[in-house]
Amino acid sequence: MNLGGFFSIVSAAWSKTSFAITLLRISDGWTYKFIWFIIISVNLSLGLAAAFTWASCTPVEKTWNVFIEGFVLAAECRYCVQLLHSRCEVLND
């Protein structure tokens, strides 16, 4: 589950970044700076979401093996991070 989710998030980040780089080639002035802002904010948002797929459990193996001892972040915290990520995506798209 986490491996697929991680690569799904990374591929979305690369896809959005490559399209934004294409837009950079045809823009100038304030739109150029705005597209850079979008690139940075999208990559930060998606990078945190990708990292969070692995960082929600300690040790990381606990994410796929429920029988080992460890710590799992509360569902409320995971929900808040996902909600923040979703809002950032809506604003950037």
ROPA-55015 format. One line per 2 residues: number of its first residue (from 1); their letters; for each residue x, y, z of N, C-alpha, C, O, CB. Coordinates in nm, 2 decimals. Glycine has a CB too. Layout:
% residues N
NUM) A) X:Y:Z:X:Y:Z:X:Y:Z:X:Y:Z:X:Y:Z  ...
//
This chain:
% residues 93
1) MN) 0.08:-0.12:0.00:0.00:0.00:0.00:0.09:0.13:0.00:0.06:0.22:-0.08:-0.09:0.00:0.12  0.18:0.13:0.09:0.27:0.25:0.10:0.36:0.27:-0.02:0.38:0.38:-0.07:0.35:0.25:0.22
3) LG) 0.41:0.16:-0.08:0.49:0.17:-0.19:0.42:0.23:-0.31:0.47:0.32:-0.38:0.55:0.04:-0.23  0.30:0.18:-0.34:0.21:0.23:-0.45:0.17:0.37:-0.42:0.18:0.45:-0.52:0.09:0.14:-0.46
5) GF) 0.14:0.40:-0.30:0.10:0.54:-0.27:0.21:0.64:-0.29:0.20:0.75:-0.34:0.04:0.55:-0.13  0.33:0.60:-0.24:0.45:0.68:-0.25:0.48:0.71:-0.40:0.50:0.83:-0.43:0.57:0.61:-0.18
7) FS) 0.49:0.61:-0.48:0.52:0.63:-0.62:0.41:0.71:-0.69:0.44:0.78:-0.79:0.55:0.50:-0.69  0.29:0.69:-0.65:0.18:0.77:-0.71:0.19:0.92:-0.68:0.17:1.00:-0.77:0.04:0.72:-0.65
9) IV) 0.23:0.95:-0.56:0.25:1.09:-0.52:0.37:1.15:-0.59:0.37:1.26:-0.64:0.27:1.10:-0.37  0.48:1.07:-0.60:0.60:1.12:-0.67:0.58:1.14:-0.82:0.62:1.23:-0.88:0.72:1.01:-0.65
11) SA) 0.50:1.05:-0.88:0.47:1.06:-1.02:0.38:1.18:-1.05:0.40:1.25:-1.15:0.41:0.94:-1.08  0.29:1.21:-0.96:0.21:1.33:-0.97:0.30:1.46:-0.96:0.28:1.55:-1.04:0.10:1.34:-0.86
13) AW) 0.39:1.46:-0.87:0.48:1.57:-0.85:0.56:1.60:-0.98:0.57:1.71:-1.02:0.57:1.55:-0.73  0.62:1.49:-1.03:0.70:1.50:-1.15:0.62:1.54:-1.27:0.67:1.62:-1.35:0.77:1.37:-1.18
15) SK) 0.50:1.49:-1.28:0.41:1.53:-1.39:0.38:1.68:-1.39:0.38:1.75:-1.49:0.29:1.44:-1.39  0.34:1.72:-1.27:0.30:1.87:-1.26:0.42:1.96:-1.28:0.41:2.06:-1.34:0.24:1.89:-1.12
17) TS) 0.53:1.91:-1.23:0.65:2.00:-1.24:0.70:2.00:-1.39:0.74:2.11:-1.44:0.77:1.94:-1.16  0.69:1.89:-1.46:0.73:1.90:-1.60:0.64:1.99:-1.68:0.68:2.06:-1.77:0.73:1.76:-1.66
19) FA) 0.51:1.98:-1.65:0.42:2.07:-1.73:0.45:2.22:-1.69:0.44:2.31:-1.78:0.27:2.04:-1.69  0.48:2.25:-1.56:0.51:2.38:-1.52:0.63:2.43:-1.59:0.64:2.55:-1.62:0.52:2.39:-1.37
21) IT) 0.73:2.35:-1.61:0.86:2.39:-1.67:0.83:2.42:-1.82:0.89:2.51:-1.88:0.96:2.27:-1.66  0.73:2.35:-1.88:0.69:2.38:-2.02:0.63:2.52:-2.02:0.66:2.60:-2.11:0.59:2.28:-2.07
23) LL) 0.55:2.55:-1.92:0.49:2.69:-1.91:0.59:2.79:-1.89:0.58:2.91:-1.94:0.38:2.69:-1.80  0.70:2.76:-1.82:0.81:2.86:-1.79:0.87:2.90:-1.92:0.91:3.02:-1.93:0.91:2.80:-1.70
25) RI) 0.88:2.82:-2.02:0.94:2.85:-2.15:0.86:2.95:-2.23:0.92:3.03:-2.31:0.96:2.73:-2.23  0.73:2.96:-2.20:0.65:3.06:-2.28:0.60:3.17:-2.20:0.52:3.25:-2.24:0.53:2.99:-2.34
27) SD) 0.65:3.19:-2.07:0.61:3.30:-1.99:0.72:3.39:-1.96:0.84:3.36:-1.97:0.54:3.24:-1.86  0.69:3.51:-1.91:0.78:3.61:-1.86:0.72:3.70:-1.76:0.59:3.70:-1.74:0.85:3.69:-1.98
29) GW) 0.80:3.78:-1.69:0.74:3.88:-1.60:0.68:3.81:-1.47:0.74:3.72:-1.42:0.64:3.96:-1.66  0.57:3.86:-1.43:0.51:3.81:-1.31:0.46:3.67:-1.32:0.45:3.60:-1.22:0.40:3.91:-1.27
31) TY) 0.42:3.63:-1.44:0.37:3.49:-1.46:0.48:3.39:-1.44:0.46:3.28:-1.39:0.31:3.48:-1.60  0.60:3.43:-1.48:0.72:3.35:-1.46:0.75:3.32:-1.32:0.77:3.21:-1.27:0.85:3.41:-1.53
33) KF) 0.74:3.43:-1.24:0.76:3.42:-1.09:0.65:3.34:-1.03:0.67:3.26:-0.94:0.77:3.56:-1.03  0.53:3.36:-1.07:0.41:3.29:-1.02:0.42:3.14:-1.05:0.39:3.06:-0.96:0.28:3.34:-1.07
35) IW) 0.47:3.10:-1.17:0.48:2.96:-1.20:0.59:2.90:-1.11:0.58:2.78:-1.07:0.52:2.94:-1.35  0.70:2.97:-1.08:0.80:2.92:-0.99:0.74:2.90:-0.85:0.77:2.80:-0.78:0.92:3.02:-0.99
37) FI) 0.66:2.99:-0.81:0.59:2.98:-0.68:0.51:2.85:-0.68:0.51:2.77:-0.58:0.50:3.10:-0.65  0.43:2.83:-0.79:0.35:2.70:-0.80:0.44:2.58:-0.79:0.41:2.48:-0.72:0.27:2.71:-0.93
39) II) 0.55:2.58:-0.87:0.64:2.46:-0.87:0.69:2.43:-0.73:0.69:2.32:-0.69:0.76:2.49:-0.97  0.74:2.53:-0.66:0.79:2.51:-0.53:0.68:2.46:-0.43:0.71:2.37:-0.35:0.85:2.64:-0.47
41) SV) 0.57:2.53:-0.43:0.46:2.49:-0.34:0.41:2.35:-0.37:0.38:2.27:-0.27:0.35:2.59:-0.34  0.39:2.31:-0.49:0.35:2.18:-0.53:0.45:2.07:-0.48:0.41:1.97:-0.43:0.32:2.17:-0.68
43) NL) 0.58:2.10:-0.51:0.68:2.00:-0.47:0.69:1.99:-0.32:0.72:1.88:-0.27:0.81:2.04:-0.53  0.68:2.10:-0.25:0.68:2.09:-0.10:0.56:2.01:-0.05:0.58:1.92:0.03:0.68:2.23:-0.04
45) SL) 0.44:2.04:-0.10:0.32:1.97:-0.06:0.33:1.83:-0.09:0.30:1.74:0.00:0.20:2.04:-0.12  0.36:1.79:-0.21:0.36:1.65:-0.25:0.48:1.58:-0.19:0.47:1.46:-0.15:0.37:1.64:-0.40
47) GL) 0.59:1.65:-0.17:0.71:1.59:-0.10:0.67:1.55:0.04:0.71:1.44:0.09:0.83:1.68:-0.10  0.61:1.64:0.11:0.56:1.61:0.25:0.46:1.50:0.25:0.47:1.41:0.34:0.50:1.73:0.32
49) AA) 0.37:1.49:0.16:0.27:1.38:0.15:0.34:1.25:0.13:0.31:1.15:0.18:0.17:1.41:0.04  0.44:1.25:0.04:0.52:1.13:0.01:0.60:1.08:0.13:0.60:0.96:0.16:0.61:1.15:-0.11
51) AF) 0.66:1.18:0.20:0.74:1.14:0.31:0.65:1.09:0.43:0.69:1.00:0.50:0.82:1.26:0.36  0.53:1.15:0.43:0.44:1.11:0.54:0.39:0.97:0.53:0.35:0.91:0.62:0.32:1.21:0.54
53) TW) 0.39:0.91:0.40:0.34:0.78:0.39:0.44:0.68:0.46:0.39:0.57:0.50:0.34:0.74:0.24  0.56:0.72:0.47:0.66:0.63:0.54:0.68:0.68:0.69:0.71:0.59:0.77:0.79:0.63:0.47
55) AS) 0.66:0.80:0.72:0.69:0.85:0.85:0.58:0.84:0.95:0.59:0.88:1.07:0.73:1.00:0.84  0.46:0.79:0.91:0.35:0.78:1.00:0.37:0.66:1.11:0.29:0.66:1.20:0.22:0.76:0.93
57) CT) 0.46:0.57:1.08:0.48:0.46:1.18:0.63:0.45:1.21:0.72:0.48:1.13:0.43:0.33:1.12  0.66:0.41:1.34:0.79:0.38:1.38:0.80:0.25:1.45:0.72:0.23:1.54:0.84:0.50:1.48
59) PV) 0.88:0.16:1.40:0.96:0.15:1.28:0.88:0.15:1.16:0.76:0.12:1.16:1.06:0.03:1.29  0.94:0.18:1.05:0.87:0.19:0.92:0.80:0.06:0.88:0.70:0.06:0.82:0.96:0.23:0.81
61) EK) 0.86:-0.05:0.92:0.81:-0.18:0.89:0.67:-0.20:0.95:0.59:-0.28:0.90:0.90:-0.29:0.95  0.63:-0.13:1.05:0.50:-0.14:1.12:0.39:-0.10:1.02:0.27:-0.13:1.04:0.49:-0.05:1.24
63) TW) 0.42:-0.02:0.92:0.32:0.02:0.82:0.26:-0.10:0.74:0.14:-0.10:0.71:0.38:0.12:0.72  0.34:-0.20:0.72:0.29:-0.31:0.65:0.28:-0.44:0.73:0.22:-0.54:0.69:0.37:-0.34:0.53
65) NV) 0.34:-0.44:0.85:0.34:-0.55:0.94:0.28:-0.51:1.07:0.34:-0.45:1.16:0.48:-0.61:0.96  0.15:-0.54:1.09:0.08:-0.49:1.21:0.11:-0.57:1.34:0.07:-0.53:1.45:-0.07:-0.50:1.19
67) FI) 0.19:-0.68:1.33:0.22:-0.76:1.44:0.34:-0.73:1.52:0.37:-0.78:1.62:0.23:-0.91:1.39  0.42:-0.63:1.47:0.54:-0.59:1.54:0.51:-0.48:1.63:0.41:-0.40:1.61:0.66:-0.56:1.44
69) EG) 0.59:-0.46:1.73:0.58:-0.35:1.83:0.62:-0.22:1.76:0.72:-0.22:1.68:0.66:-0.38:1.96  0.55:-0.11:1.79:0.59:0.02:1.74:0.49:0.12:1.76:0.39:0.10:1.83:0.62:0.00:1.59
71) FV) 0.51:0.24:1.71:0.42:0.35:1.72:0.35:0.39:1.59:0.42:0.39:1.49:0.50:0.47:1.78  0.22:0.41:1.59:0.15:0.45:1.47:0.09:0.59:1.51:0.02:0.60:1.61:0.04:0.35:1.43
73) LA) 0.11:0.68:1.42:0.05:0.82:1.44:-0.10:0.81:1.44:-0.16:0.73:1.37:0.10:0.91:1.33  -0.16:0.89:1.53:-0.30:0.89:1.54:-0.37:0.92:1.41:-0.32:1.00:1.33:-0.35:0.99:1.65
75) AE) -0.49:0.86:1.39:-0.57:0.88:1.27:-0.60:1.03:1.25:-0.61:1.08:1.13:-0.70:0.80:1.27  -0.63:1.10:1.36:-0.66:1.25:1.34:-0.54:1.33:1.28:-0.57:1.42:1.20:-0.70:1.31:1.48
77) CR) -0.42:1.29:1.32:-0.30:1.36:1.27:-0.29:1.33:1.12:-0.26:1.42:1.04:-0.18:1.32:1.34  -0.31:1.20:1.08:-0.30:1.17:0.94:-0.40:1.24:0.86:-0.38:1.28:0.75:-0.31:1.01:0.92
79) YC) -0.52:1.25:0.92:-0.63:1.31:0.85:-0.60:1.46:0.83:-0.63:1.51:0.72:-0.76:1.30:0.93  -0.55:1.53:0.93:-0.51:1.67:0.91:-0.41:1.69:0.81:-0.42:1.79:0.73:-0.46:1.72:1.05
81) VQ) -0.31:1.61:0.80:-0.20:1.62:0.70:-0.26:1.60:0.56:-0.23:1.67:0.47:-0.09:1.52:0.72  -0.35:1.50:0.54:-0.41:1.47:0.41:-0.50:1.59:0.37:-0.51:1.62:0.26:-0.49:1.34:0.42
83) LL) -0.57:1.64:0.47:-0.66:1.76:0.44:-0.58:1.88:0.40:-0.62:1.95:0.30:-0.75:1.79:0.56  -0.47:1.91:0.46:-0.38:2.02:0.43:-0.33:2.00:0.29:-0.33:2.09:0.20:-0.27:2.03:0.53
85) HS) -0.28:1.87:0.26:-0.23:1.84:0.13:-0.34:1.86:0.02:-0.31:1.91:-0.09:-0.18:1.70:0.12  -0.46:1.82:0.05:-0.57:1.83:-0.05:-0.60:1.98:-0.08:-0.63:2.02:-0.19:-0.70:1.76:0.00
87) RC) -0.60:2.06:0.02:-0.63:2.20:0.00:-0.52:2.27:-0.08:-0.55:2.35:-0.16:-0.64:2.27:0.14  -0.40:2.23:-0.05:-0.28:2.28:-0.13:-0.30:2.24:-0.28:-0.27:2.32:-0.37:-0.15:2.24:-0.08
89) EV) -0.34:2.12:-0.30:-0.36:2.07:-0.44:-0.47:2.15:-0.51:-0.46:2.18:-0.63:-0.38:1.92:-0.44  -0.58:2.17:-0.44:-0.69:2.25:-0.50:-0.64:2.39:-0.54:-0.68:2.43:-0.65:-0.81:2.25:-0.40
91) LN) -0.57:2.45:-0.45:-0.52:2.59:-0.48:-0.42:2.59:-0.60:-0.42:2.68:-0.68:-0.46:2.65:-0.36  -0.34:2.49:-0.61:-0.24:2.48:-0.71:-0.29:2.44:-0.85:-0.24:2.48:-0.95:-0.12:2.39:-0.67
93) D) -0.39:2.35:-0.85:-0.44:2.31:-0.97:-0.53:2.41:-1.03:-0.59:2.39:-1.14:-0.52:2.17:-0.96
//
